[in-house]
Amino acid sequence: MENIALIIGLLAVVTALAQVTDRIRIPYPILLVLVGIGIGLIPGLPHITLHPDIVFLIFLPPVLYAAAWNTSLPDFKANIRPISLLAIGCVLFTTVLVAMAAHYFIPNFGWPESFVLGAIISPPDAVAATAATKGLKLPRRIITILEGESLVNDATGLIAYRYAIAATASGTFIFWLAGINFFYVAALGIFLGLAVGYIFFWIHKITPNNATTDTTFTLLAPYASYLIAEEFHASGVLAVVAAGLFLSPRSSEIFSNRTRIQASAVWDTLIFILNGIIFILIGLQLPMILDNIQRHSFGTLLWYGGIVSLVTVIARIIWVFPGAYIPRWLSRAIREREPETTPARVSIIAWSGMRGIVSLAAALALPIMATDNVAFPNRDMIIFLTFCVIFVTLVFQGMTLRKLISWLGIKGDDKHIREEEAVRLKVASAIIEQIEENYSLALSEAVLNQIKSKYEIRIQRIRKDLNEQRMTEAQIDEFQRIQRELLKRERSFVLSLRKEGRINDELVRKIEYELDLEEARMELEQNHGQ
């Protein structure tokens, strides 16, 4: 009963904060972390323990799956080189630098636990990266690289984490064997994810179209991919990502329009809840972490945390700039294939290395005992340092990212907007041609004009050329306003009929659903036109 009350309380806090985050101009995840810390420090409140298994099994699969689903596979493939350099090269490079800093600057910090710490905090977080860039008008390529990196770098970090723990327990580390196992675990995870994705694709194809069951299958797919991969000791992270990237471009083949609308609403709500709880749980862990590490003064702990956090941030900067330019200098094919990289855009990628819940869960999942008779060395210190890095990268970098984008003058891609308008124009023009070729003789002029009017208005909005328009922009706006007024009148009339007892609630809900769809379509057209 206490757990249920706790969950309800957290959901209430998350929802309330979401309502005020736009007004106070603080990014939503940062506000949640700060509020979580504040709540956790209130005297007398029980400490909330975050179980790592809950993060890895409950939170991680759906969050990764949603991110993979919304990632453009062609864009991901086009940027696979920079994504790989960050997701593999930068993670391993950061692991080494952080391990060196921990070993040389923190007393009694051995090499094994230093590499464990480096593996834990080296990968930026998928949730943090998506949340930090949401709403920012960044070029599409930057968003693709950051989100693509965050999708697969957890696999690199978690695999390195496993071998670092094993090395801590055994006292030995065989580099070539770890390298072979790394590629085996990654390849098997991708294969199993694609296999699970194909199975769910086949299930959707052979089962009747049902919005409820199809939406349920989308919720099962990430968990099935993760659990099957983990059962075979493969990368569950890469399995989930592979399944999402496989199914997303095929959704038009297997989903009906009602399924897409319903699944989108369900997933938006689910990811909002999961992200909110994730960030507030991060903040709530601080009191428990401080209670477990009382042998050092608070000032000393902050000094150690500052050193490791600084090295983590600098390591990414050191890697990103040479990684962006050296391959272009060495390869003419890369220069011809990829767009020019500006220092401003590279700076945004270098500064967007926010850590999150996966790092904290990995730290909390460290075994208490390294062997039967030896405790895991510096376990509490590793957990505290991980929290420091999460706090610094998420709060400091996250709060300054928007200002850095403004200062560097980075804006969204006008090319992307022009491409979208061109596609919409081609589609609408093709439909009008189809109407004129196939229906001009079969339909009366009144019916034909009514059918064509929607597409003609859409074309006029896209072109925005008053010389070619039969309706001015003001007339189009008036047309939209009247449509909205008429929809409002329809709703009022339906509700008045219900109050008079002339129609039942079932019919009211059916008509309201139709009006909701029509209003949503109008809002999309209006937003595109603005």
Residue pairs with C-beta under 8 A, 6 or more apart in sequence:
6 48
10 276
10 277
10 280
10 281
11 273
11 276
11 277
13 35
13 39
13 280
14 32
14 272
14 273
14 276
14 277
14 280
15 276
17 28
17 31
17 32
17 35
17 276
18 28
18 272
18 276
21 27
21 28
21 31
24 31
26 34
26 399
27 131
27 132
27 398
27 399
27 402
28 131
28 276
28 279
29 127
29 128
29 131
29 132
29 275
29 279
29 356
29 394
29 398
30 394
30 395
30 398
30 399
32 276
32 279
32 280
32 282
32 283
33 279
33 280
33 282
33 283
33 391
33 394
33 395
34 283
34 395
35 280
35 283
36 279
36 280
36 281
36 282
36 283
36 284
36 286
37 283
37 284
37 286
38 283
39 45
39 280
39 283
39 284
40 47
40 48
40 283
40 284
40 285
40 286
40 287
40 288
41 286
41 287
47 284
47 287
47 288
47 291
48 281
48 284
48 285
48 288
49 288
50 281
50 284
50 285
50 360
50 361
50 364
51 364
52 361
52 362
52 364
52 365
53 365
55 278
55 357
55 358
55 360
55 361
56 236
56 361
56 365
57 223
57 226
57 227
59 274
59 277
59 278
59 357
60 154
60 226
60 236
60 237
60 240
60 358
60 361
61 222
61 223
61 225
61 226
61 236
61 240
62 219
62 222
62 223
62 270
62 271
62 274
63 126
63 127
63 271
63 274
63 275
63 278
64 126
64 151
64 154
64 222
64 237
64 240
64 241
64 244
65 221
65 222
65 225
65 240
65 241
65 243
65 244
66 244
66 267
66 270
66 271
67 126
67 130
67 147
67 150
67 151
67 244
68 151
68 240
68 241
68 242
68 243
68 244
68 245
68 248
69 244
69 247
69 248
69 267
70 248
71 144
71 147
71 148
71 151
71 244
71 245
71 248
72 144
73 245
73 248
73 249
75 140
75 141
75 144
76 83
76 144
76 148
76 245
78 144
79 141
79 144
79 145
79 148
80 148
81 327
81 334
81 338
82 145
82 323
82 324
83 144
83 145
83 148
83 149
83 152
85 319
85 323
85 327
86 145
86 149
86 153
86 319
86 320
86 323
86 349
87 123
87 148
87 149
87 151
87 152
87 153
87 155
87 156
88 153
88 156
89 319
89 323
90 122
90 149
90 153
90 315
90 316
90 319
90 320
90 323
91 122
91 123
91 153
91 156
91 157
91 160
92 122
92 156
92 160
93 315
93 318
93 319
94 118
94 121
94 122
94 312
94 315
94 316
94 319
95 115
95 118
95 119
95 122
95 157
95 160
96 118
97 118
97 311
97 314
97 315
97 318
98 114
98 117
98 118
98 121
98 122
98 308
98 311
98 312
98 315
99 111
99 114
99 115
99 117
99 118
100 114
101 307
101 308
101 311
102 109
102 113
102 114
102 117
102 118
102 308
102 385
103 109
103 110
103 111
103 114
105 304
105 307
106 304
106 307
106 381
108 378
109 378
109 381
110 377
110 378
112 164
112 167
112 168
112 171
112 377
113 168
113 376
113 377
113 378
113 379
113 382
115 160
115 164
115 167
116 161
116 164
116 165
116 168
116 366
116 382
117 308
117 382
117 385
117 386
118 160
118 164
119 157
119 158
119 160
119 161
119 164
119 362
120 157
120 161
120 359
120 362
120 363
120 382
120 386
121 308
121 312
121 355
121 359
121 385
121 386
121 389
121 390
122 153
122 156
122 157
122 160
122 312
123 150
123 153
123 154
123 156
123 157
123 158
123 355
123 358
123 359
124 149
124 150
124 153
124 352
124 353
124 354
124 355
124 356
124 393
125 150
125 154
125 354
125 355
125 356
125 357
125 358
125 359
126 147
126 150
126 151
126 154
126 356
126 358
127 275
127 278
127 279
127 356
127 357
128 150
128 354
128 355
128 356
128 393
128 394
128 398
129 146
129 147
129 149
129 150
129 352
129 354
130 147
130 150
131 275
131 279
132 352
132 354
132 394
132 397
132 398
132 401
133 143
133 146
133 147
133 352
133 401
136 401
136 402
136 405
137 405
137 411
137 412
138 348
138 405
138 410
138 412
139 345
139 410
139 411
139 412
139 413
140 412
140 413
140 416
141 339
141 345
141 413
142 345
142 348
142 349
142 410
145 349
146 349
146 352
151 241
152 237
152 238
152 241
154 237
154 358
155 185
155 186
155 189
155 235
155 237
155 238
156 182
157 358
157 359
157 362
158 235
158 237
158 358
158 362
159 181
159 182
159 185
159 186
159 235
160 182
161 362
163 173
163 178
163 181
165 366
165 367
167 173
168 370
168 376
168 377
169 370
169 371
185 233
185 234
185 235
186 234
186 235
186 238
188 229
188 232
188 234
188 235
189 229
189 234
189 235
189 236
189 237
189 238
189 239
189 242
190 235
190 238
190 239
190 242
191 234
191 242
192 225
192 228
192 229
192 232
192 234
192 239
192 242
193 225
193 229
193 238
193 239
193 240
193 241
193 242
193 243
193 246
194 242
194 243
194 246
196 221
196 224
196 225
196 228
196 239
196 243
197 221
197 225
197 242
197 243
197 244
197 246
197 247
198 246
200 217
200 220
200 221
200 224
200 243
200 247
201 246
201 247
201 250
201 254
203 217
204 214
204 217
204 254
204 255
205 253
205 254
207 213
207 214
209 255
209 256
209 258
209 259
210 259
211 256
211 258
211 259
211 261
211 262
211 263
212 262
214 254
214 255
214 256
214 259
214 263
215 259
215 262
215 263
215 266
218 263
218 267
219 266
219 270
221 243
221 244
221 247
222 240
222 243
222 244
225 236
225 239
225 240
225 242
225 243
226 236
226 237
226 239
226 240
227 236
228 239
229 235
229 236
229 238
229 239
229 240
230 236
247 254
251 260
255 263
261 517
278 356
278 357
279 356
279 357
281 357
282 356
282 357
282 360
282 387
282 390
282 394
285 360
285 364
285 387
286 387
289 380
289 383
289 384
289 387
290 298
290 384
292 380
292 383
293 301
293 380
293 381
293 383
293 384
296 304
296 381
301 384
302 388
304 381
304 385
304 388
305 384
305 385
305 387
305 388
305 389
305 392
306 388
306 392
308 385
308 388
308 389
309 388
309 389
309 391
309 392
309 393
312 353
312 355
312 389
312 392
312 393
313 353
313 392
313 393
313 397
316 350
316 353
317 350
317 351
320 346
320 349
320 350
321 346
321 350
324 341
324 346
324 349
325 341
325 346
327 334
328 334
328 335
328 338
328 341
344 408
344 409
344 410
345 410
347 404
347 408
348 401
348 404
348 405
348 408
348 410
351 397
351 400
351 401
351 404
352 397
352 401
353 393
353 397
354 393
354 394
354 397
354 398
355 386
355 389
355 390
355 393
355 394
356 390
356 394
359 386
359 389
359 390
360 383
360 386
360 387
360 390
362 386
363 382
363 383
363 386
363 387
364 383
366 376
366 379
366 382
366 383
367 376
368 375
368 376
368 379
369 375
369 376
370 376
370 377
421 462
424 458
424 462
424 528
425 459
425 462
425 463
428 455
428 458
428 459
428 462
429 459
431 455
432 452
432 455
432 456
432 459
435 448
435 451
435 452
435 455
436 452
439 448
439 451
440 448
443 451
456 470
457 471
457 476
457 479
458 525
460 468
460 469
460 470
460 471
460 476
461 476
461 525
461 528
461 529
463 469
464 473
466 472
466 473
471 479
476 529
480 522
480 525
480 526
483 522
484 519
484 522
487 515
487 518
487 519
487 522
490 511
490 515
491 512
491 515
494 503
494 508
494 511
494 512
494 515
495 508
497 503
498 504
498 505
498 508
